[in-house]
């Protein structure tokens, strides 16, 4: 699976991407809105690729994917779908280096996944969550067509997260 947009190439992660994964998953500014643990070694980055993304590609046919900024020829983060068995849903998510925030990249990188999720995978619903303290991420989910449903503690530490959903029967293919 490969997607290309005006500014981006979106492809599966490989083990050759460990340094890029370490760069964005090891950046405190990036991780502060995720609920994930900050990583600090190439081994941890390799573990994410080897133990999470590669098996999810095989099991579900999709997982988070590498986002390459064409102009810089650099992996700047990830975007895409993730099967969340605990939620009984498929989540859309994104994570980018701070220098690429506020440029519309998260929306551009995830629009193909909304289409793919509904038109190809025939998912019944796509969900998304954003820390209440991260209104920019909520705005991306809304631009993707997801609708705010409720606020809850998804991380388990008292952090308010805004929960969004888009059902297949609400999807028009004309997401703004």
C-alpha angles and dihedrals in degrees: 000000000000131000128192127195132175093279105014146062113203117196143151118284119250131193088259088070097069096111092052092048090050090051096056100029090046094052112102092207091056097044098046092083098043110065087230127125118259110246124214109180139062088236091060091048091049089050091057091052096041100038103033117019102034094048091046091053088054098042101040104015091241143058137145111319136208116260113211118196104222097210093050096032087222136127102244100179141298140289137176148072129327128188107233107194092183089057093039086226145089115256126209113214146165141189125186140174110266095246087067096050120112095025100099092254096126091054093044092048095050104041091081089055093054089055093042093047095053103029101037107021092035091220114182093218143001119209135192137186133200132183109256086233090061106068092165090065091048088052090054092052090050092049088053088058100256118141125223111247109167148329119250144153104261096162095053096232101094094270112144113231125189111228120212133185140187119190121209091240090057094049113103101176087238099096110167 
